Amino acid sequence: MSTAVASEITTQMYIDGAWCDARSGQTLAVINPADESVLAEVAYGTRGEAQRAVDAAARAFPEWRVASVYDRAKILKKTAELLRDRADRIARVLTQ
């Protein structure tokens, strides 16, 4: 894989508002099925990381629940805009 594509792959997990490696330090190889090359080594989360993510989401939910429909729409529109802006890069990585 080209370095440009490899550098577009985030290799950490996003938990509780921060990018982080697996606490165990373990990674998982992401393999290109076309040529079996390693695209990246990504953080390999455990049950503990999954629980941290669930706990963070549970803490964030009350604020989201009381947010107005307009505030939620603003956040979701921004998310959609970011996805559209990055669509070519996302497609290239997913295709690999």
N, C-alpha and C positions, 0 to 999 in steps of 0.2 A: 504494500500500500504506500502511496505517496506520503511524505512527511506532512504535507498540507492537510490531507484528510485525517491522518492520525492525530494531529494537533487539535482537531475539532471535536474529538471524543473526550468528554469529561469522564475522568476515571474515578472520581470520588462519589460518595453518596451525599445527598442533600437531606439533612435531618435537623429539624428545629432551627431553621434559618441559617444554617452554616454547612459548608462543604466539609466533608470529613472522610478519612480513610477508615477502613474496618479496624476496630480496636485490636483484633487479632493480627492485623498486618497482612492477612491473606488477600490474595487477588485471584481473579478468574480471567483466563485468556478468552478474548473474543476473537473467534476464528472466521476468516473469510471463506465461505464454503466453495467458492470458485477455485481457489488455489491453495487453500488450507494455510495461508499465512496468518500470523497473529496480527490483528488490527490494533489491539490495545490490551493492556492488563488493567482490569477494573476492580475496584474494591469489592470484596466478597463478604457481604453482610451476613451476620448470623441472626439467630432468633433474638438475641439481645438488641441488635441494631433495629430489627423490625419492631420490637417492643418500644424502643426509644422513639421511633417515628410515629407509632400509633399514639403514644403518650403525648407527643408534641402536637399532633393533630387534635387530640381531645382537649388540650389546653387552649388551642387556637379557636376551636369551634364556637365557644360562647360569644366571642367578639364578632365572628362572621355571622352568627345567627341574628344578632341585633343590628347588624349593618343594614342600612337602607337599600332598597332595590337599586337605587341610583349609584350608590357606592359600590355595590357588587358588580353592577353592569360596567362601571368604569374599570374595575380591576380585570374583569373578563375581556373587555374590549382591548385593553392594553396587552393582555396575554395573547389574544388572537393576532394583534398587530406584530408582536415580537415573533410569533410563529411564522406569519407570512413573510416578514423580513428575512427570516433564516431558513425559509423553505428549501432553497437550493442546497444549502449546506446540510440540512437535515436529510434531504433526499439522497445526497451523495453518500453520507455515512450509512444510512439504512440500506442503500443498495449494496454497499460493500459487505 
